[in-house]
Amino acid sequence: MPGLLRTFLDVFSAADRAFKYIVQGVLATVLLGMIALVFSQVVLRGLFNSGISWADVVGRHMVLWIAFLGAMLATRSRQHISIDLASRLVPRRARNGLRFILDIVACIICCALTIAAVKFVISEHEMETVLFAGIPLWTIETIIPFGFAMMTFEYAVGVVLDILRFVYNGQISHLASERRPV
């Protein structure tokens, strides 16, 4: 394998791992925040007959963030929803070819969803809806286009890694095996 490609893959691998840890950190923070918010809401309602007026709405949006952050991580490591039956019945070489084609299709679909999500957030921005405390709703909903854009990127990276794996007979560094197990 050419040295320049190896260097690029090493740099990309380091950036990829850093991004993974950042997403995991944000995911853990949002999850812990949601747990604290919901727990506080339950205690306030149960013991004091009161509550936080905005807690339910914020909790729902935190679930949205958790879903998209988790989907980004799952797409990165091929732990997203898949049809297990096909992987058991199809021979390995054919399965890799099928996975390559499905990754291209998924990349195109995620790209289309990114575009639709951007249009959605722009329309939310134009409506000037406020979530609570003056926070515009569209700022919270930016996770939708960002999440789909990152899934598009992950599928595109997977396609490129699959091509490199094929061209270099599986020797494209640990990055491919960590991100895209065969």
VOMIZA-774190 format. One line per field, with one value per residue (C-alpha): residue number from 1; x, y, z. Coordinates in Angstrom, 1 decimal. Layout:
// residues N
nr <- NUM, ...
px <- X, ...
py <- Y, ...
pz <- Z, ...
***
This chain:
// residues 182
nr <- 1, 2, 3, 4, 5, 6, 7, 8, 9, 10, 11, 12, 13, 14, 15, 16, 17, 18, 19, 20, 21, 22, 23, 24, 25, 26, 27, 28, 29, 30, 31, 32, 33, 34, 35, 36, 37, 38, 39, 40, 41, 42, 43, 44, 45, 46, 47, 48, 49, 50, 51, 52, 53, 54, 55, 56, 57, 58, 59, 60, 61, 62, 63, 64, 65, 66, 67, 68, 69, 70, 71, 72, 73, 74, 75, 76, 77, 78, 79, 80, 81, 82, 83, 84, 85, 86, 87, 88, 89, 90, 91, 92, 93, 94, 95, 96, 97, 98, 99, 100, 101, 102, 103, 104, 105, 106, 107, 108, 109, 110, 111, 112, 113, 114, 115, 116, 117, 118, 119, 120, 121, 122, 123, 124, 125, 126, 127, 128, 129, 130, 131, 132, 133, 134, 135, 136, 137, 138, 139, 140, 141, 142, 143, 144, 145, 146, 147, 148, 149, 150, 151, 152, 153, 154, 155, 156, 157, 158, 159, 160, 161, 162, 163, 164, 165, 166, 167, 168, 169, 170, 171, 172, 173, 174, 175, 176, 177, 178, 179, 180, 181, 182
px <- 0.0, 1.4, 2.8, 0.7, -2.5, -1.3, -0.5, -4.0, -5.7, -3.7, -4.6, -8.2, -8.3, -7.1, -9.7, -12.4, -11.6, -11.6, -15.0, -16.3, -15.2, -16.8, -20.1, -20.0, -19.3, -22.2, -24.5, -23.6, -24.1, -27.5, -28.6, -27.5, -29.2, -32.4, -32.3, -31.8, -34.6, -37.1, -36.2, -36.5, -39.9, -41.1, -39.9, -41.5, -44.8, -44.9, -43.7, -44.6, -47.5, -45.6, -43.2, -41.0, -43.3, -40.9, -39.5, -41.6, -40.9, -37.2, -37.2, -38.7, -36.1, -33.3, -34.7, -34.3, -30.7, -30.0, -31.5, -29.4, -26.2, -26.7, -27.5, -24.3, -22.3, -24.2, -23.7, -20.0, -19.5, -22.1, -24.3, -27.4, -30.4, -29.6, -31.2, -29.5, -31.0, -29.2, -25.8, -26.3, -27.5, -25.3, -21.6, -19.1, -17.9, -21.4, -22.4, -19.6, -20.8, -24.4, -23.3, -21.3, -24.4, -26.7, -24.2, -24.3, -28.1, -28.2, -25.7, -28.0, -31.1, -29.3, -28.2, -31.8, -32.9, -30.2, -31.5, -35.1, -34.0, -32.2, -35.4, -37.4, -35.0, -35.0, -38.9, -38.7, -36.3, -38.7, -41.6, -39.6, -41.0, -39.5, -38.9, -38.6, -36.7, -36.2, -34.4, -35.4, -36.8, -34.8, -31.5, -32.4, -33.7, -30.3, -29.4, -31.7, -29.8, -26.5, -27.3, -28.4, -25.3, -23.0, -24.7, -24.3, -20.6, -20.3, -21.8, -19.6, -16.5, -17.7, -18.0, -14.5, -13.0, -14.7, -13.2, -9.8, -10.1, -10.9, -8.1, -5.4, -6.6, -7.8, -4.7, -5.9, -5.1, -7.0, -9.4, -11.4, -11.8, -12.8, -15.3, -16.6, -16.2, -16.5
py <- 0.0, 3.5, 5.5, 8.5, 6.4, 4.8, 8.3, 9.6, 6.5, 7.0, 10.7, 9.9, 7.1, 9.5, 12.1, 9.4, 8.1, 11.6, 12.3, 9.0, 10.0, 13.4, 11.9, 9.4, 12.2, 14.3, 11.2, 10.4, 14.0, 14.3, 10.9, 11.8, 15.2, 13.6, 11.1, 13.9, 16.0, 13.2, 12.1, 15.7, 15.9, 12.7, 13.8, 17.3, 15.9, 13.1, 14.9, 18.5, 18.4, 20.7, 20.2, 21.9, 23.3, 22.7, 19.3, 17.1, 19.1, 19.2, 15.5, 14.6, 16.7, 15.0, 11.6, 13.0, 13.9, 10.5, 8.7, 10.6, 10.4, 6.7, 6.2, 8.0, 5.7, 2.6, 3.5, 4.0, 0.4, -1.4, -2.0, -0.4, -2.4, -5.1, -8.2, -11.0, -13.8, -12.5, -12.5, -16.1, -17.5, -15.6, -16.6, -14.2, -12.8, -12.2, -10.8, -8.2, -7.3, -7.0, -4.9, -2.6, -2.1, -1.5, 1.0, 3.0, 2.9, 3.9, 6.7, 8.1, 7.8, 9.5, 12.3, 12.8, 12.8, 15.4, 17.7, 17.3, 17.8, 21.0, 22.3, 21.3, 23.2, 26.3, 26.3, 26.0, 28.9, 31.0, 30.2, 31.5, 28.9, 29.0, 25.9, 27.5, 30.4, 32.1, 29.1, 28.8, 25.4, 25.2, 25.3, 22.1, 20.4, 20.9, 17.5, 16.1, 17.3, 16.9, 13.3, 12.4, 14.2, 12.3, 9.0, 9.9, 10.5, 7.2, 5.3, 7.1, 6.3, 2.7, 2.5, 4.0, 1.6, -1.4, -0.3, 0.1, -3.3, -4.9, -3.1, -3.7, -7.3, -6.4, -4.5, -1.0, -0.7, -1.4, 1.5, -0.7, -3.5, -1.2, 0.8, -1.8, -5.4, -7.9
pz <- 0.0, -0.9, 2.0, 1.3, 1.6, 4.8, 6.3, 5.2, 6.8, 10.0, 10.3, 9.4, 11.9, 14.7, 13.7, 13.5, 17.0, 18.4, 16.8, 18.2, 21.7, 21.4, 20.2, 23.1, 25.6, 24.3, 24.2, 27.8, 28.9, 27.3, 28.7, 32.2, 31.9, 30.7, 33.6, 36.1, 34.5, 34.5, 38.0, 39.2, 37.5, 39.1, 42.6, 42.3, 41.1, 43.6, 46.7, 46.1, 43.7, 41.3, 38.4, 35.8, 33.1, 30.3, 31.4, 29.2, 26.0, 26.8, 27.6, 24.3, 22.5, 24.5, 23.3, 19.7, 20.4, 22.0, 19.0, 16.4, 18.4, 18.9, 15.2, 14.2, 16.4, 15.3, 11.6, 12.2, 13.5, 11.4, 14.4, 12.9, 11.9, 9.4, 8.0, 9.8, 7.7, 4.6, 6.4, 7.4, 4.1, 1.6, 1.2, 2.6, -0.7, -2.0, 1.4, 1.1, -2.3, -1.2, 1.8, -0.5, -2.7, 0.4, 1.8, -1.4, -1.3, 2.4, 1.7, -1.0, 1.2, 4.1, 1.8, 0.7, 4.3, 5.2, 2.5, 3.7, 7.3, 6.4, 4.7, 7.8, 10.2, 7.9, 8.0, 11.8, 11.8, 9.7, 12.1, 15.1, 17.5, 21.0, 23.0, 26.4, 28.0, 24.7, 23.1, 19.4, 18.6, 15.4, 17.3, 19.2, 15.9, 14.2, 15.4, 12.7, 9.6, 11.4, 12.4, 8.8, 7.4, 9.7, 8.8, 5.1, 5.7, 7.7, 4.8, 2.3, 4.4, 4.6, 0.8, 0.3, 2.9, 1.2, -2.1, -0.5, 1.2, -2.1, -4.0, -1.3, -0.5, 3.0, 4.1, 4.7, 8.4, 11.5, 10.6, 8.2, 10.6, 13.5, 11.5, 9.0, 10.2, 7.5
***
